[in-house]
Amino acid sequence: MSQGTWQGAVGPRRDGAAVELAGVGVRVGGGRSLVSSVDWRVEYGSHWVVLGPNGAGKTTLLSVAAAVRHPTTGTATVLGHRLGRVDLRELRRHIGLVAVGRRLVDEELMEEEGLTAHQVVLTGHTGTSVPLWDRLGPAEHDRAHALLADLGCKDLATRHFAVCSQGERARVRVARALMADPAVLMLDEPFAGLDLPAREDLIAALEDLARSRPSLTTVLVTHHLEEVPATTTHALLMRDTRVQTAGPTQESLTAETLSACFSRPLTLTEAGGRWYVRATRTP
């Protein structure tokens, strides 16, 4: 099948991986590389964290995995469909995405429209900035209420989104991303701007989701190890646009791999399934 030819009905194909990248590179004007020669396979039901310093290429990598952009080189297969041979708009209906950089314009409109948290979650059903009421029935309203409850914020249903705290907004965003019942949930720095209690509330909510939805695949991008949920099964470490290591957390999250990734000696501590890191001080 030639490049640009769409494959029939777009839906998750469970006979392969949720995401499979082979030799993926992304270049921008002037030939500058944002991602270089990445091979990565994300199995259904796994929970990944993508770690690395600023500028490593984490967000760009996630944008390819989330079917937001095409790779410049290599092949990217998402939910069983190769990018370039599928209608990305249809494919993205099966991908829940929470991205700090992409939320601002939509949320400004939501605030201007005076949407409540419940109404914001409803917009996830159609992927729009405001509810399309003719496409929303009792089932969708019930699902939105259930998702708010699952994220520990059912009491926010009637509260205007504009007056929600940053922590409350973060959980409402995740509920909205789950509204279309995606096969994979991708989160790009969802903890940005959160204080410690709000961070811990969101981590607890993500851990509960992983336990209650065993078929849901998740990918979290961050550069803070303290934000990684205990339910995380795999880690990918990036530096200078390339993957340094990727695999199960017990193999890929070590003091040695993290020190190499962040270019300084680090001490890693694990407690209760969570990870904590600090710079190693020399005498």
Backbone as CSV, one residue per row, in Angstrom:
resi,resn,N_x,N_y,N_z,CA_x,CA_y,CA_z,C_x,C_y,C_z
1,MET,0.851,-1.205,0.000,0.000,0.000,0.000,0.877,1.243,0.000
2,SER,0.610,2.194,-0.832,1.470,3.361,-0.976,1.271,4.355,0.160
3,GLN,2.335,5.178,0.360,2.267,6.208,1.395,1.081,7.134,1.125
4,GLY,0.289,7.408,2.229,-0.833,8.308,2.103,-2.150,7.622,1.820
5,THR,-2.134,6.298,1.601,-3.381,5.561,1.385,-3.938,5.124,2.734
6,TRP,-5.178,5.467,3.017,-5.752,5.161,4.317,-6.241,3.726,4.367
7,GLN,-6.036,3.076,5.518,-6.560,1.741,5.755,-7.995,1.876,6.241
8,GLY,-8.907,1.145,5.781,-10.317,1.078,6.147,-10.705,1.668,7.484
9,ALA,-11.481,0.925,8.261,-11.950,1.390,9.558,-10.769,1.527,10.508
10,VAL,-10.772,2.622,11.275,-9.676,2.891,12.192,-10.116,2.542,13.603
11,GLY,-9.435,1.585,14.192,-9.688,1.179,15.564,-8.477,0.436,16.071
12,PRO,-8.344,0.278,17.392,-7.178,-0.415,17.941,-7.111,-1.867,17.465
13,ARG,-5.948,-2.260,16.977,-5.711,-3.640,16.584,-4.903,-4.304,17.683
14,ARG,-5.480,-5.292,18.303,-4.881,-5.885,19.499,-3.888,-7.001,19.189
15,ASP,-3.645,-7.286,17.912,-2.743,-8.379,17.572,-1.283,-7.926,17.533
16,GLY,-1.024,-6.654,17.859,0.337,-6.159,17.892,0.553,-5.321,19.141
17,ALA,1.433,-4.348,19.017,1.720,-3.463,20.138,0.847,-2.212,20.061
18,ALA,0.699,-1.526,21.197,-0.028,-0.258,21.203,0.743,0.800,20.427
19,VAL,2.052,0.804,20.597,2.928,1.725,19.869,4.175,0.959,19.455
20,GLU,4.584,1.105,18.210,5.834,0.504,17.757,6.532,1.475,16.814
21,LEU,7.698,1.936,17.245,8.501,2.857,16.454,9.775,2.141,16.012
22,ALA,10.139,2.329,14.760,11.343,1.705,14.209,12.171,2.755,13.480
23,GLY,13.338,3.063,14.018,14.228,4.030,13.391,13.626,5.409,13.252
24,VAL,12.775,5.803,14.186,12.046,7.068,14.061,12.960,8.259,14.342
25,GLY,12.917,9.215,13.423,13.588,10.487,13.612,12.647,11.620,13.273
26,VAL,12.831,12.753,13.930,12.052,13.960,13.637,13.030,15.112,13.481
27,ARG,12.983,15.750,12.314,13.833,16.906,12.044,12.966,18.111,11.696
28,VAL,13.458,19.276,12.033,12.751,20.522,11.722,13.644,21.372,10.844
29,GLY,13.208,22.596,10.567,13.910,23.478,9.644,15.410,23.539,9.882
30,GLY,16.161,23.495,8.799,17.605,23.522,8.912,18.217,22.168,9.196
31,GLY,17.347,21.137,9.287,17.846,19.785,9.526,18.120,19.463,10.974
32,ARG,17.706,20.351,11.904,17.944,20.079,13.323,17.107,18.899,13.776
33,SER,17.715,17.962,14.472,17.027,16.759,14.944,16.414,16.985,16.314
34,LEU,15.147,16.619,16.442,14.464,16.634,17.732,14.418,15.237,18.346
35,VAL,14.365,14.229,17.483,14.398,12.818,17.883,15.232,12.083,16.854
36,SER,16.084,11.164,17.313,17.001,10.484,16.396,16.969,8.969,16.596
37,SER,16.665,8.248,15.532,16.827,6.780,15.455,16.231,6.039,16.653
38,VAL,14.966,6.299,16.927,14.321,5.676,18.092,13.608,4.381,17.703
39,ASP,13.934,3.315,18.410,13.188,2.060,18.358,12.481,1.910,19.700
40,TRP,11.167,1.643,19.667,10.402,1.596,20.925,9.145,0.784,20.705
41,ARG,8.875,-0.120,21.612,7.668,-0.944,21.532,6.931,-0.866,22.870
42,VAL,5.678,-0.444,22.822,4.818,-0.304,23.996,3.707,-1.341,23.888
43,GLU,3.732,-2.330,24.747,2.715,-3.374,24.713,1.414,-2.875,25.341
44,TYR,0.304,-3.406,24.868,-0.984,-3.083,25.485,-0.964,-3.472,26.969
45,GLY,-1.543,-2.608,27.789,-1.639,-2.867,29.215,-0.403,-2.496,30.009
46,SER,0.633,-2.011,29.350,1.836,-1.593,30.067,1.731,-0.116,30.446
47,HIS,2.563,0.283,31.400,2.536,1.656,31.905,3.963,2.202,31.879
48,TRP,4.214,3.112,30.944,5.552,3.628,30.696,5.731,5.025,31.267
49,VAL,6.958,5.312,31.678,7.373,6.683,31.950,8.527,7.002,31.009
50,VAL,8.508,8.215,30.442,9.587,8.702,29.587,10.289,9.816,30.353
51,LEU,11.556,9.597,30.663,12.338,10.517,31.484,13.503,11.080,30.702
52,GLY,13.970,12.239,31.137,15.146,12.831,30.526,15.189,14.316,30.794
53,PRO,16.349,14.941,30.603,16.462,16.386,30.833,15.684,17.187,29.803
54,ASN,15.534,18.476,30.070,14.884,19.360,29.109,15.632,19.314,27.779
55,GLY,14.856,19.276,26.687,15.460,19.257,25.366,15.898,17.893,24.885
56,ALA,15.596,16.854,25.663,16.029,15.505,25.282,15.236,14.960,24.097
57,GLY,14.003,15.456,23.911,13.151,14.964,22.827,11.920,14.229,23.308
58,LYS,11.632,14.311,24.597,10.530,13.547,25.185,9.182,13.940,24.586
59,THR,8.893,15.229,24.553,7.589,15.689,24.050,7.438,15.391,22.567
60,THR,8.512,15.556,21.807,8.448,15.233,20.379,8.177,13.754,20.173
61,LEU,8.849,12.917,20.947,8.616,11.470,20.850,7.160,11.149,21.162
62,LEU,6.614,11.770,22.202,5.223,11.509,22.563,4.275,11.981,21.468
63,SER,4.607,13.072,20.797,3.721,13.586,19.741,3.628,12.603,18.582
64,VAL,4.707,11.860,18.315,4.644,10.825,17.288,3.821,9.648,17.792
65,ALA,4.087,9.215,19.028,3.361,8.078,19.597,1.877,8.363,19.748
66,ALA,1.519,9.646,19.908,0.122,10.034,20.059,-0.534,10.367,18.726
67,ALA,0.164,10.121,17.619,-0.360,10.378,16.273,-0.680,11.851,16.063
68,VAL,0.107,12.723,16.688,-0.050,14.158,16.488,0.817,14.634,15.334
69,ARG,1.973,13.980,15.149,2.854,14.363,14.053,3.466,13.118,13.430
70,HIS,3.853,13.257,12.166,4.516,12.170,11.452,6.019,12.214,11.722
71,PRO,6.672,11.066,11.746,8.133,11.084,11.820,8.730,11.535,10.495
72,THR,9.909,12.113,10.555,10.615,12.485,9.333,11.250,11.255,8.689
73,THR,11.779,10.376,9.522,12.382,9.128,9.058,11.869,7.977,9.915
74,GLY,11.993,6.759,9.397,11.537,5.588,10.130,10.039,5.378,10.011
75,THR,9.532,4.394,10.743,8.113,4.074,10.707,7.523,4.103,12.110
76,ALA,6.297,4.584,12.205,5.568,4.650,13.472,4.225,3.962,13.298
77,THR,3.976,2.958,14.109,2.708,2.232,14.084,2.025,2.431,15.425
78,VAL,0.829,2.982,15.398,0.087,3.306,16.616,-1.251,2.580,16.591
79,LEU,-1.518,1.783,17.607,-2.742,0.990,17.708,-2.939,0.106,16.478
80,GLY,-1.808,-0.337,15.912,-1.858,-1.239,14.775,-1.948,-0.572,13.422
81,HIS,-1.891,0.766,13.381,-2.012,1.508,12.128,-0.743,2.320,11.885
82,ARG,-0.175,2.181,10.711,1.044,2.905,10.376,0.719,4.349,10.012
83,LEU,1.413,5.270,10.665,1.214,6.681,10.350,1.639,6.950,8.907
84,GLY,0.801,7.692,8.216,0.992,7.920,6.794,0.055,7.086,5.949
85,ARG,-0.543,6.072,6.578,-1.485,5.219,5.857,-2.836,5.163,6.557
86,VAL,-3.096,6.146,7.376,-4.313,6.147,8.173,-4.753,7.591,8.389
87,ASP,-6.041,7.791,8.538,-6.594,9.104,8.856,-6.276,9.401,10.322
88,LEU,-5.368,10.321,10.572,-4.939,10.603,11.941,-6.082,11.111,12.806
89,ARG,-7.024,11.822,12.217,-8.156,12.333,13.004,-8.964,11.188,13.578
90,GLU,-9.161,10.138,12.793,-9.896,8.973,13.285,-9.072,8.197,14.306
91,LEU,-7.779,8.052,14.049,-6.922,7.312,14.963,-6.859,7.980,16.324
92,ARG,-6.806,9.309,16.328,-6.686,10.026,17.598,-7.927,9.908,18.469
93,ARG,-9.032,9.457,17.894,-10.226,9.226,18.719,-9.978,8.127,19.752
94,HIS,-9.002,7.290,19.504,-8.707,6.159,20.394,-7.488,6.419,21.270
95,ILE,-7.043,7.678,21.282,-5.878,8.066,22.075,-6.281,9.200,23.002
96,GLY,-6.126,8.999,24.287,-6.357,10.070,25.250,-5.059,10.830,25.459
97,LEU,-5.081,12.151,25.258,-3.863,12.944,25.359,-4.069,14.119,26.303
98,VAL,-3.183,14.216,27.285,-3.144,15.370,28.177,-1.778,16.002,27.989
99,ALA,-1.736,17.189,27.368,-0.469,17.832,27.044,-0.503,19.283,27.479
100,VAL,0.473,19.671,28.275,0.511,21.028,28.816,0.510,22.060,27.700
101,GLY,1.322,21.857,26.681,1.458,22.850,25.633,0.245,22.993,24.748
102,ARG,-0.638,21.975,24.719,-1.776,22.005,23.792,-3.088,22.400,24.472
103,ARG,-3.063,22.635,25.776,-4.334,22.805,26.466,-4.779,24.254,26.573
104,LEU,-3.860,25.214,26.364,-4.138,26.580,26.775,-5.267,27.232,25.997
105,VAL,-5.253,27.142,24.668,-6.281,27.807,23.864,-7.644,27.217,24.157
106,ASP,-7.737,25.887,24.194,-9.013,25.249,24.487,-9.530,25.659,25.855
107,GLU,-8.648,25.704,26.836,-9.108,26.017,28.188,-9.514,27.480,28.324
108,GLU,-8.881,28.361,27.577,-9.326,29.760,27.595,-10.761,29.870,27.093
109,LEU,-11.082,29.110,26.039,-12.445,29.130,25.507,-13.411,28.504,26.503
110,MET,-12.992,27.423,27.161,-13.849,26.787,28.165,-14.169,27.753,29.299
111,GLU,-13.169,28.543,29.688,-13.396,29.526,30.748,-14.344,30.618,30.266
112,GLU,-14.125,31.080,29.047,-14.992,32.132,28.505,-16.436,31.671,28.402
113,GLU,-16.627,30.384,28.073,-17.980,29.838,27.953,-18.591,29.514,29.314
114,GLY,-17.814,29.613,30.370,-18.325,29.333,31.711,-18.637,27.871,31.949
115,LEU,-17.871,26.984,31.331,-18.147,25.551,31.474,-17.844,25.070,32.881
116,THR,-18.666,24.141,33.337,-18.394,23.469,34.597,-17.420,22.316,34.346
117,ALA,-16.887,21.733,35.416,-15.972,20.593,35.273,-16.664,19.454,34.540
118,HIS,-17.927,19.206,34.853,-18.682,18.149,34.181,-18.783,18.414,32.675
119,GLN,-19.046,19.667,32.326,-19.167,20.005,30.904,-17.822,19.899,30.189
120,VAL,-16.728,20.232,30.878,-15.405,20.075,30.285,-15.134,18.608,29.972
121,VAL,-15.480,17.733,30.900,-15.287,16.294,30.667,-16.127,15.847,29.479
122,LEU,-17.338,16.353,29.359,-18.204,15.981,28.237,-17.574,16.317,26.887
123,THR,-16.797,17.399,26.817,-16.189,17.769,25.544,-15.209,16.697,25.055
124,GLY,-14.750,15.850,25.954,-13.860,14.771,25.548,-14.548,13.741,24.669
125,HIS,-15.867,13.690,24.708,-16.604,12.722,23.882,-16.494,13.074,22.405
126,THR,-16.435,14.365,22.099,-16.376,14.805,20.707,-15.029,15.438,20.348
127,GLY,-14.145,15.597,21.348,-12.855,16.209,21.077,-12.960,17.658,20.680
128,THR,-13.921,18.373,21.262,-14.159,19.774,20.929,-13.900,20.652,22.153
129,SER,-13.892,21.956,21.939,-13.652,22.891,23.039,-14.916,23.203,23.831
130,VAL,-16.065,22.988,23.227,-17.346,23.189,23.906,-18.213,21.963,23.647
131,PRO,-19.169,21.677,24.519,-20.021,20.494,24.310,-20.883,20.630,23.066
132,LEU,-20.961,19.560,22.300,-21.897,19.492,21.176,-23.123,18.755,21.685
133,TRP,-24.099,19.516,22.159,-25.186,18.947,22.935,-26.019,17.927,22.157
134,ASP,-26.090,18.079,20.850,-26.901,17.139,20.078,-26.263,15.749,20.004
135,ARG,-25.001,15.636,20.397,-24.320,14.340,20.385,-24.162,13.751,21.787
136,LEU,-24.771,14.399,22.750,-24.612,13.977,24.146,-25.958,13.571,24.727
137,GLY,-26.015,12.341,25.222,-27.236,11.837,25.837,-26.992,11.423,27.278
138,PRO,-27.974,10.778,27.892,-27.827,10.351,29.291,-26.605,9.482,29.543
139,ALA,-26.273,8.603,28.603,-25.117,7.720,28.790,-23.827,8.521,28.898
140,GLU,-23.698,9.552,28.079,-22.488,10.365,28.114,-22.407,11.185,29.400
141,HIS,-23.555,11.696,29.851,-23.559,12.431,31.120,-23.184,11.502,32.274
142,ASP,-23.729,10.308,32.270,-23.405,9.348,33.334,-21.919,9.001,33.311
143,ARG,-21.373,8.828,32.106,-19.951,8.489,32.006,-19.081,9.634,32.524
144,ALA,-19.433,10.851,32.208,-18.656,11.997,32.682,-18.664,12.064,34.199
145,HIS,-19.837,11.848,34.803,-19.923,11.842,36.269,-19.070,10.708,36.853
146,ALA,-19.115,9.522,36.235,-18.347,8.376,36.726,-16.847,8.643,36.637
147,LEU,-16.411,9.280,35.568,-14.988,9.562,35.409,-14.505,10.590,36.432
148,LEU,-15.319,11.589,36.692,-14.954,12.542,37.744,-14.815,11.825,39.082
149,ALA,-15.704,10.886,39.343,-15.610,10.113,40.582,-14.351,9.258,40.596
150,ASP,-14.043,8.635,39.462,-12.847,7.795,39.374,-11.576,8.603,39.631
151,LEU,-11.588,9.860,39.223,-10.418,10.720,39.417,-10.447,11.447,40.759
152,GLY,-11.391,11.082,41.613,-11.454,11.657,42.949,-11.931,13.083,42.998
153,CYS,-12.742,13.491,42.033,-13.198,14.881,42.014,-14.672,14.986,41.610
154,LYS,-15.486,14.057,42.077,-16.907,14.090,41.725,-17.605,15.334,42.268
155,ASP,-17.072,15.900,43.359,-17.700,17.086,43.939,-17.478,18.336,43.095
156,LEU,-16.643,18.233,42.070,-16.367,19.386,41.213,-17.356,19.515,40.065
157,ALA,-18.259,18.573,39.910,-19.103,18.500,38.716,-19.756,19.827,38.366
158,THR,-20.285,20.542,39.345,-21.006,21.786,39.065,-20.142,23.029,39.252
159,ARG,-18.879,22.828,39.583,-17.994,23.977,39.779,-17.490,24.466,38.426
160,HIS,-17.440,25.794,38.253,-16.912,26.359,37.019,-15.432,26.009,36.900
161,PHE,-15.055,25.562,35.720,-13.663,25.172,35.482,-12.717,26.333,35.744
162,ALA,-13.166,27.531,35.460,-12.323,28.719,35.618,-11.867,28.925,37.059
163,VAL,-12.620,28.441,38.033,-12.255,28.654,39.436,-11.678,27.396,40.082
164,CYS,-11.478,26.344,39.303,-10.840,25.139,39.845,-9.356,25.417,40.077
165,SER,-8.814,24.779,41.106,-7.376,24.910,41.361,-6.592,24.162,40.285
166,GLN,-5.281,24.393,40.246,-4.454,23.690,39.266,-4.511,22.183,39.463
167,GLY,-4.550,21.738,40.701,-4.650,20.306,40.964,-5.977,19.725,40.524
168,GLU,-7.052,20.461,40.769,-8.369,20.010,40.326,-8.437,19.977,38.799
169,ARG,-7.879,20.984,38.156,-7.878,21.012,36.692,-7.115,19.822,36.119
170,ALA,-6.024,19.475,36.756,-5.209,18.371,36.255,-6.018,17.077,36.220
171,ARG,-6.795,16.824,37.254,-7.593,15.589,37.290,-8.789,15.672,36.343
172,VAL,-9.362,16.857,36.180,-10.452,17.029,35.214,-9.931,16.773,33.793
173,ARG,-8.704,17.223,33.510,-8.118,16.978,32.186,-7.997,15.482,31.897
174,VAL,-7.573,14.735,32.900,-7.431,13.287,32.705,-8.800,12.656,32.484
175,ALA,-9.795,13.087,33.261,-11.151,12.565,33.071,-11.644,12.872,31.663
176,ARG,-11.376,14.076,31.180,-11.776,14.443,29.813,-11.086,13.551,28.790
177,ALA,-9.795,13.272,28.996,-9.050,12.446,28.046,-9.572,11.017,28.005
178,LEU,-10.197,10.583,29.092,-10.733,9.213,29.167,-12.173,9.118,28.671
179,MET,-12.795,10.240,28.371,-14.215,10.259,28.035,-14.538,9.407,26.812
180,ALA,-13.621,9.381,25.841,-13.874,8.610,24.623,-13.437,7.151,24.757
181,ASP,-13.129,6.726,25.968,-12.705,5.344,26.238,-11.515,4.955,25.368
182,PRO,-10.398,5.689,25.489,-9.245,5.424,24.628,-8.538,4.120,24.995
183,ALA,-7.804,3.588,24.025,-7.002,2.391,24.270,-5.699,2.748,24.970
184,VAL,-5.246,3.985,24.774,-3.996,4.432,25.382,-4.169,5.856,25.888
185,LEU,-3.592,6.121,27.055,-3.637,7.447,27.668,-2.216,7.982,27.727
186,MET,-1.983,9.140,27.119,-0.659,9.732,27.065,-0.673,11.071,27.784
187,LEU,0.296,11.247,28.674,0.323,12.422,29.531,1.683,13.094,29.433
188,ASP,1.678,14.341,28.962,2.914,15.097,28.807,3.016,16.118,29.938
189,GLU,3.835,15.800,30.929,4.062,16.647,32.095,2.755,17.128,32.736
190,PRO,1.893,16.195,33.118,0.598,16.599,33.701,0.723,17.211,35.094
191,PHE,1.905,17.098,35.712,2.094,17.625,37.066,2.623,19.044,37.083
192,ALA,2.830,19.633,35.902,3.398,20.983,35.830,2.541,21.970,36.618
193,GLY,3.167,22.715,37.505,2.474,23.741,38.267,1.731,23.254,39.492
194,LEU,1.806,21.955,39.798,1.075,21.420,40.940,1.923,21.477,42.208
195,ASP,1.264,21.796,43.331,1.971,21.697,44.605,1.978,20.240,45.066
196,LEU,2.622,19.981,46.188,2.811,18.590,46.616,1.495,17.848,46.851
197,PRO,0.516,18.408,47.571,-0.741,17.664,47.749,-1.446,17.366,46.424
198,ALA,-1.468,18.355,45.519,-2.128,18.142,44.226,-1.384,17.096,43.406
199,ARG,-0.052,17.124,43.470,0.732,16.109,42.765,0.399,14.715,43.269
200,GLU,0.354,14.567,44.584,0.082,13.254,45.168,-1.345,12.788,44.863
201,ASP,-2.292,13.716,44.807,-3.671,13.349,44.444,-3.722,12.811,43.012
202,LEU,-2.994,13.462,42.107,-3.007,13.016,40.720,-2.280,11.679,40.572
203,ILE,-1.170,11.514,41.263,-0.460,10.233,41.217,-1.364,9.113,41.718
204,ALA,-2.052,9.346,42.830,-2.962,8.330,43.377,-4.064,7.998,42.374
205,ALA,-4.575,9.023,41.690,-5.631,8.788,40.700,-5.112,7.949,39.542
206,LEU,-3.884,8.220,39.082,-3.309,7.448,37.983,-3.039,6.007,38.408
207,GLU,-2.615,5.816,39.638,-2.402,4.455,40.137,-3.719,3.699,40.212
208,ASP,-4.781,4.382,40.659,-6.099,3.737,40.719,-6.582,3.360,39.320
209,LEU,-6.341,4.226,38.338,-6.738,3.928,36.960,-6.024,2.686,36.445
210,ALA,-4.733,2.588,36.722,-3.959,1.439,36.244,-4.481,0.140,36.849
211,ARG,-4.911,0.195,38.085,-5.400,-1.015,38.754,-6.825,-1.366,38.327
212,SER,-7.643,-0.359,38.093,-9.047,-0.620,37.765,-9.290,-0.851,36.287
213,ARG,-8.332,-0.457,35.440,-8.459,-0.630,33.989,-7.236,-1.377,33.459
214,PRO,-7.172,-2.675,33.659,-5.973,-3.435,33.287,-5.641,-3.392,31.805
215,SER,-6.606,-3.092,30.953,-6.322,-3.054,29.513,-5.844,-1.681,29.044
216,LEU,-5.931,-0.672,29.906,-5.529,0.678,29.518,-4.007,0.788,29.508
217,THR,-3.463,1.283,28.415,-2.033,1.529,28.283,-1.769,2.997,28.607
218,THR,-0.694,3.278,29.359,-0.395,4.666,29.684,1.070,4.975,29.386
219,VAL,1.296,6.219,28.961,2.650,6.730,28.753,2.708,8.108,29.407
220,LEU,3.632,8.285,30.337,3.784,9.532,31.085,5.144,10.137,30.783
221,VAL,5.169,11.404,30.396,6.418,12.129,30.180,6.667,13.052,31.360
222,THR,7.855,12.984,31.921,8.228,13.872,33.017,9.749,13.927,33.097
223,HIS,10.283,14.869,33.872,11.710,14.822,34.185,11.923,14.803,35.694
224,HIS,10.851,14.470,36.443,10.940,14.357,37.900,10.579,12.934,38.308
225,LEU,11.524,12.214,38.853,11.290,10.824,39.225,10.233,10.707,40.324
226,GLU,10.109,11.745,41.142,9.135,11.711,42.235,7.704,11.706,41.728
227,GLU,7.502,12.016,40.441,6.157,12.051,39.861,5.752,10.720,39.228
228,VAL,6.606,9.726,39.288,6.332,8.457,38.623,5.453,7.576,39.514
229,PRO,4.252,7.177,39.044,3.366,6.338,39.856,3.980,4.966,40.146
230,ALA,3.569,4.376,41.250,4.081,3.060,41.646,3.638,1.964,40.685
231,THR,2.602,2.222,39.917,2.088,1.225,38.966,2.869,1.209,37.652
232,THR,3.871,2.058,37.519,4.665,2.120,36.293,5.409,0.802,36.087
233,THR,5.327,0.253,34.888,5.956,-1.037,34.595,7.240,-0.904,33.790
234,HIS,7.365,0.163,32.990,8.509,0.317,32.097,8.971,1.777,32.083
235,ALA,10.239,1.955,31.736,10.793,3.308,31.635,11.664,3.434,30.396
236,LEU,11.595,4.615,29.785,12.453,4.968,28.658,13.192,6.237,29.032
237,LEU,14.514,6.223,28.943,15.334,7.370,29.293,15.935,7.963,28.024
238,MET,15.770,9.280,27.860,16.259,9.980,26.671,17.293,11.023,27.049
239,ARG,18.242,11.205,26.133,19.226,12.271,26.271,19.688,12.668,24.870
240,ASP,19.748,13.959,24.618,20.258,14.466,23.339,19.566,13.813,22.151
241,THR,18.256,13.738,22.194,17.358,13.257,21.125,17.360,11.742,20.954
242,ARG,18.145,11.020,21.744,18.252,9.575,21.564,17.830,8.826,22.820
243,VAL,17.395,7.590,22.617,17.049,6.722,23.736,18.330,6.166,24.344
244,GLN,18.478,6.354,25.668,19.628,5.809,26.377,19.369,4.374,26.847
245,THR,18.170,4.148,27.335,17.787,2.805,27.774,16.271,2.735,27.818
246,ALA,15.728,1.532,27.648,14.276,1.337,27.701,14.002,-0.103,28.098
247,GLY,13.031,-0.285,28.993,12.682,-1.633,29.416,11.965,-1.621,30.743
248,PRO,11.790,-2.778,31.370,11.131,-2.848,32.678,11.827,-1.945,33.695
249,THR,11.064,-1.387,34.606,11.604,-0.390,35.538,12.769,-0.935,36.361
250,GLN,12.705,-2.213,36.770,13.774,-2.735,37.607,15.107,-2.789,36.876
251,GLU,15.061,-2.764,35.531,16.284,-2.787,34.742,16.677,-1.395,34.252
252,SER,15.711,-0.570,33.944,16.001,0.714,33.315,16.077,1.875,34.297
253,LEU,15.508,1.724,35.478,15.593,2.774,36.489,16.609,2.364,37.545
254,THR,17.848,2.722,37.319,18.924,2.450,38.275,19.730,3.726,38.455
255,ALA,20.532,3.765,39.503,21.384,4.933,39.723,22.320,5.143,38.543
256,GLU,22.794,4.052,37.967,23.738,4.151,36.855,23.071,4.728,35.600
257,THR,21.884,4.206,35.247,21.229,4.686,34.031,20.782,6.140,34.197
258,LEU,20.287,6.493,35.377,19.840,7.869,35.597,21.018,8.834,35.628
259,SER,22.132,8.406,36.218,23.319,9.265,36.252,23.815,9.548,34.840
260,ALA,23.808,8.518,33.986,24.239,8.708,32.600,23.272,9.613,31.849
261,CYS,21.983,9.462,32.118,20.965,10.239,31.415,21.041,11.723,31.776
262,PHE,21.255,12.017,33.069,21.236,13.402,33.530,22.638,13.984,33.720
263,SER,23.657,13.216,33.366,25.054,13.691,33.360,25.535,14.197,34.720
264,ARG,25.167,13.478,35.763,25.739,13.761,37.071,25.502,12.550,37.976
265,PRO,26.382,12.319,38.938,26.209,11.174,39.840,24.932,11.330,40.671
266,LEU,24.082,10.310,40.628,22.814,10.355,41.334,22.665,9.150,42.245
267,THR,21.984,9.362,43.348,21.641,8.287,44.264,20.148,8.032,44.166
268,LEU,19.770,6.790,43.943,18.367,6.426,43.745,17.862,5.641,44.943
269,THR,16.671,6.002,45.398,16.030,5.300,46.511,14.633,4.880,46.083
270,GLU,14.261,3.658,46.415,12.902,3.176,46.144,12.201,2.921,47.468
271,ALA,10.964,3.392,47.570,10.184,3.205,48.796,8.713,3.102,48.430
272,GLY,8.092,1.997,48.814,6.668,1.815,48.551,6.329,1.806,47.089
273,GLY,7.269,1.359,46.239,7.015,1.331,44.810,7.272,2.641,44.105
274,ARG,7.634,3.682,44.837,7.953,4.994,44.266,9.463,5.189,44.279
275,TRP,9.943,6.110,43.432,11.376,6.348,43.301,11.713,7.787,43.673
276,TYR,12.880,7.938,44.306,13.355,9.250,44.721,14.834,9.341,44.379
277,VAL,15.261,10.494,43.921,16.631,10.639,43.460,17.223,11.946,43.983
278,ARG,18.514,11.923,44.240,19.223,13.138,44.645,20.652,13.061,44.110
279,ALA,21.268,14.207,43.994,22.648,14.231,43.530,23.552,13.616,44.582
280,THR,24.498,12.825,44.135,25.464,12.200,45.040,26.539,13.210,45.390
281,ARG,26.693,13.480,46.671,27.685,14.455,47.102,29.028,13.768,47.309
282,THR,30.069,14.414,46.832,31.406,13.888,47.022,32.052,14.616,48.186
283,PRO,32.872,13.929,48.963,33.523,14.570,50.127,34.371,15.774,49.719
